[in-house]
Amino acid sequence: MRNMHLLNTYWVMVLPGCVWAYNVFIFRTFFQSIPSELRESALMDGANDIVILFKIMLPLSKALIATFALFGIVGS
């Protein structure tokens, strides 16, 4: 926690709730449901895996991330 500069912050309480097995399973299912054509078209446009993650996958999963953040806050 010290290396990640999370001491004395609220994130120490929120982040452990975000990595429950249920959340990981739902994230995996969600990412598998995204059409592979989106990734292929991004690769054809010259994007690498990091760009695909931050520019395509994460914006599509904003609602899912917000839901799990809410679960983590309420659960802690």
C-alpha positions as CSV (number, residue, x, y, z in Angstrom):
1,M,0.0,0.0,0.0
2,R,2.8,2.4,0.8
3,N,4.4,1.9,-2.7
4,M,1.1,2.7,-4.4
5,H,0.6,5.8,-2.2
6,L,-2.7,4.6,-0.8
7,L,-2.0,5.0,2.9
8,N,-4.7,7.1,4.6
9,T,-7.0,7.3,1.6
10,Y,-10.4,6.0,0.9
11,W,-9.1,3.9,-2.0
12,V,-7.7,1.4,0.5
13,M,-11.3,0.5,1.4
14,V,-12.7,0.6,-2.1
15,L,-10.1,-1.3,-4.2
16,P,-10.2,-4.6,-2.4
17,G,-14.0,-4.8,-3.1
18,C,-13.3,-4.3,-6.8
19,V,-11.4,-7.5,-7.2
20,W,-13.9,-10.0,-5.9
21,A,-14.2,-13.2,-7.9
22,Y,-17.7,-12.2,-8.9
23,N,-16.5,-8.9,-10.3
24,V,-13.7,-10.6,-12.3
25,F,-16.2,-13.1,-13.7
26,I,-18.6,-10.4,-14.8
27,F,-15.8,-8.3,-16.3
28,R,-14.5,-11.3,-18.2
29,T,-17.9,-12.1,-19.6
30,F,-18.5,-8.4,-20.5
31,F,-15.2,-8.2,-22.4
32,Q,-15.8,-11.4,-24.2
33,S,-19.2,-10.0,-25.4
34,I,-17.5,-7.0,-27.1
35,P,-17.3,-7.8,-30.8
36,S,-13.9,-8.8,-32.0
37,E,-14.4,-6.5,-35.1
38,L,-13.8,-3.5,-32.8
39,R,-10.4,-4.8,-31.9
40,E,-9.6,-5.8,-35.5
41,S,-10.5,-2.4,-36.9
42,A,-8.5,-0.6,-34.2
43,L,-5.5,-2.8,-35.1
44,M,-5.9,-2.0,-38.8
45,D,-5.9,1.7,-37.8
46,G,-2.6,1.3,-36.1
47,A,-3.6,1.0,-32.4
48,N,-1.7,-1.2,-30.0
49,D,-3.2,-3.1,-27.1
50,I,-2.8,-0.3,-24.6
51,V,-4.6,2.1,-26.9
52,I,-7.4,-0.4,-27.6
53,L,-7.8,-0.9,-23.8
54,F,-8.0,2.8,-22.9
55,K,-9.8,4.1,-26.1
56,I,-12.2,1.3,-26.8
57,M,-12.6,-1.2,-24.0
58,L,-12.7,1.1,-20.9
59,P,-15.1,3.7,-22.4
60,L,-17.5,0.8,-23.3
61,S,-17.3,-0.5,-19.8
62,K,-17.9,2.8,-17.9
63,A,-21.3,1.6,-16.6
64,L,-19.9,-1.7,-15.4
65,I,-17.0,0.0,-13.6
66,A,-19.3,2.5,-12.0
67,T,-21.6,-0.3,-10.8
68,F,-18.7,-2.2,-9.2
69,A,-17.3,0.9,-7.7
70,L,-20.7,1.5,-6.1
71,F,-20.8,-2.1,-4.8
72,G,-17.3,-1.6,-3.3
73,I,-18.3,1.6,-1.6
74,V,-21.6,0.3,-0.2
75,G,-20.0,-3.0,0.8
76,S,-17.2,-1.5,2.7
